[in-house]
């Protein structure tokens, strides 16, 4: 059952930003009282007995607005609840226990859902719901259908996962040590054996069966010397 706290308030005659700022300057926003009252409870599921001009009304907090820089409360929205009317609200889910897969196999508990939506009469509003995760092994999960909340209709889907145990993260592969690395040999420069000088023929003459480089004419052969004429007797 949700806790009930009491808070006093005064009606404000003016409307708009101006009167609201004036009210805050006069320290009439019950921020300090509200902060103390909500310490250790769940604001969304806490019933507040709001007294205005001596008349008490049971309300729930719809929204809390805080200062952009400081944690001060600057505005609170309430909505009235009636004892005979069911209301819809979200309540937090608290996990209980250490899963077997975490304790004995090094797994990690992942809470996927942190609140569920319910429909309930004001007198049966729970401040939270607890879910035992102790039996969970790695790869196993708890779902909304596993929740047990008396006098409450659960509106969140029954098959939605609330918590699961995932395997441990793979260890990072250590970088290889310099000694373990294999040194890569530099590639050898392969050269064609130089043609034997004798096979190349006379100096300046291309070897037989080879072609002259493109764009260049093969070197001309030197003319043979004329034979001397024989003298007649």
C-alpha positions in Angstrom: 0.0 0.0 0.0 1.3 3.4 -1.0 2.2 5.8 1.8 -0.1 8.8 2.5 1.5 12.2 3.3 -0.2 15.4 4.3 0.5 18.8 2.7 -1.1 22.2 3.2 -1.8 24.7 0.4 -3.5 28.0 -0.2 -5.6 29.0 -3.3 -4.0 31.7 -5.5 -6.2 34.4 -6.8 -4.1 35.7 -9.7 -3.2 33.7 -12.8 -0.3 33.8 -15.2 3.5 34.0 -14.8 3.5 37.3 -12.9 1.5 36.1 -9.8 3.3 32.8 -10.0 6.7 34.5 -9.7 5.4 36.7 -6.9 4.2 33.6 -5.0 7.6 32.0 -5.4 9.3 35.2 -4.1 7.2 35.1 -1.0 8.4 31.5 -0.4 4.8 30.2 -0.7 5.7 27.3 -2.9 5.8 24.3 -0.5 9.1 23.1 -2.0 10.9 22.4 1.3 7.9 20.6 2.8 7.4 18.6 -0.3 11.1 17.6 -0.6 11.0 16.3 3.0 7.7 14.6 2.6 8.9 12.7 -0.5 12.2 11.6 0.9 12.4 7.8 0.7 9.1 7.3 -1.2 8.1 7.1 -4.8 6.5 10.4 -5.9 4.5 8.9 -8.8 2.7 6.4 -6.5 2.5 8.4 -3.3 -0.9 9.6 -2.2 -1.0 13.1 -0.8 -3.7 14.4 1.4 -3.8 18.0 0.3 -5.5 20.5 2.7 -6.8 23.7 1.0 -8.8 26.1 3.2 -9.4 23.4 5.7 -10.7 21.0 3.1 -8.7 17.8 2.6 -8.5 16.1 -0.8 -6.5 13.1 -1.8 -4.3 13.7 -4.8 -1.4 12.2 -6.8 1.5 14.1 -8.3 1.1 14.5 -12.1 4.3 16.5 -12.6 7.1 18.2 -10.7 9.0 21.1 -12.4 12.4 22.0 -11.0 14.7 25.0 -11.6 17.0 24.7 -14.6 20.2 25.1 -12.6 19.3 24.5 -8.9 17.4 21.4 -7.7 14.6 23.7 -6.3 11.0 22.8 -7.0 9.2 25.6 -8.8 5.9 24.0 -9.7 3.9 20.9 -8.8 0.8 19.6 -10.6 -1.7 17.4 -8.7 -4.7 15.5 -9.8 -7.6 14.5 -7.5 -8.5 10.9 -6.9 -11.7 9.4 -5.6 -12.0 6.3 -3.4 -14.5 4.5 -5.7 -12.7 5.3 -9.0 -9.8 3.2 -10.4 -6.9 5.1 -11.6 -4.0 4.4 -14.0 -0.5 5.0 -13.0 3.0 3.6 -13.2 4.8 2.0 -10.3 8.6 1.1 -10.1 9.9 -2.4 -10.3 12.6 -3.4 -7.8 14.7 -6.5 -8.4 15.4 -8.6 -5.3 18.3 -11.1 -4.9 21.5 -12.0 -6.9 20.9 -14.2 -9.9 22.5 -17.7 -10.0 24.0 -16.8 -13.4 25.7 -13.8 -11.9 26.9 -15.5 -8.8 28.2 -18.7 -10.3 28.8 -18.1 -14.0 30.0 -14.4 -14.1 26.9 -13.2 -16.0 25.5 -9.7 -15.9 22.0 -8.8 -14.8 20.2 -6.4 -17.2 17.0 -4.7 -16.0 15.1 -3.9 -19.2 11.9 -2.4 -17.6 12.0 -0.2 -14.5 8.3 0.4 -14.1 4.9 -1.1 -15.1 1.6 0.5 -15.8 -1.3 -0.6 -13.6 -5.0 0.1 -12.9 -6.1 0.1 -9.3 -8.4 1.7 -6.7 -6.7 4.4 -4.6 -6.8 2.4 -1.4 -4.8 -0.4 -3.0 -2.1 1.6 -4.7 1.3 -0.1 -4.1 4.4 2.1 -3.8 6.4 -0.4 -5.8 6.5 -4.1 -6.9 9.3 -6.4 -6.1 10.5 -9.2 -8.4 12.8 -12.1 -7.2 15.6 -12.8 -9.8 17.6 -15.2 -7.6 16.9 -18.4 -9.7 17.9 -16.8 -13.1 20.7 -18.5 -15.0 22.5 -17.1 -18.0 20.1 -16.6 -20.9 17.0 -16.7 -18.6 14.6 -13.8 -18.0 11.7 -12.6 -15.9 8.6 -11.1 -17.6 5.7 -8.9 -16.6 3.6 -12.1 -16.2 5.8 -13.1 -13.3 4.7 -10.1 -11.2 2.3 -10.8 -8.4 0.4 -7.6 -7.3 -2.8 -8.2 -5.3 -5.9 -6.1 -6.1 -4.2 -4.6 -9.2 -4.7 -5.0 -12.9 -1.4 -4.9 -14.8 -1.8 -3.0 -18.1 1.8 -3.6 -19.4 2.1 -6.5 -21.8 2.5 -9.9 -20.1 5.3 -11.0 -22.4 7.5 -7.9 -21.9 10.9 -8.7 -20.4 11.7 -7.0 -17.1 15.1 -8.5 -16.4 17.5 -11.0 -18.0 20.9 -12.4 -17.3 23.4 -12.0 -20.2 26.7 -13.8 -20.6 29.9 -12.1 -19.5 31.7 -9.9 -22.0 34.4 -11.6 -24.0 37.9 -10.8 -22.8 39.8 -8.4 -25.0 42.6 -10.2 -27.0 45.9 -9.0 -25.7 48.2 -7.4 -28.3 51.1 -9.7 -29.4 54.4 -9.1 -27.8 57.4 -8.0 -30.0 59.0 -11.4 -29.4 55.9 -13.2 -30.6 55.7 -11.3 -33.9 57.2 -12.9 -36.9 59.7 -10.7 -38.7 58.8 -10.3 -42.4 61.8 -10.6 -44.6 62.3 -7.9 -47.2 61.6 -9.1 -50.7 64.7 -10.0 -52.7 65.5 -8.1 -55.9 65.6 -10.6 -58.7 67.8 -9.5 -61.6 68.2 -11.0 -65.0 71.7 -12.4 -65.5 73.8 -10.3 -67.8 74.3 -11.8 -71.3 77.8 -13.2 -71.8 80.0 -10.8 -73.7 80.8 -13.5 -76.2 77.2 -14.2 -77.0 76.6 -10.5 -77.5 78.8 -10.5 -80.6 81.0 -7.6 -81.6 81.0 -4.4 -79.7 78.0 -2.4 -80.6 76.2 -5.3 -82.3 73.0 -6.6 -80.9 72.9 -10.3 -80.1 71.4 -12.5 -82.7 67.7 -13.0 -82.3 67.2 -9.8 -80.3 65.3 -6.7 -81.3 66.6 -3.2 -81.1 64.9 -0.9 -78.7 61.9 0.9 -80.0 62.6 4.1 -81.8 66.3 3.3 -82.3 67.8 1.8 -85.4 70.2 -1.1 -85.0 73.9 0.0 -85.3 75.3 -0.2 -88.8 78.1 -2.8 -89.6 81.5 -1.4 -90.6 82.3 -2.0 -94.3 84.7 -4.8 -95.1 88.2 -3.7 -96.2 89.0 -4.3 -100.0 91.3 -7.2 -100.8 94.7 -6.2 -102.5 94.9 -6.9 -106.2 97.4 -9.6 -107.3 100.3 -8.4 -109.5 100.6 -10.2 -112.8 104.0 -11.8 -113.6 
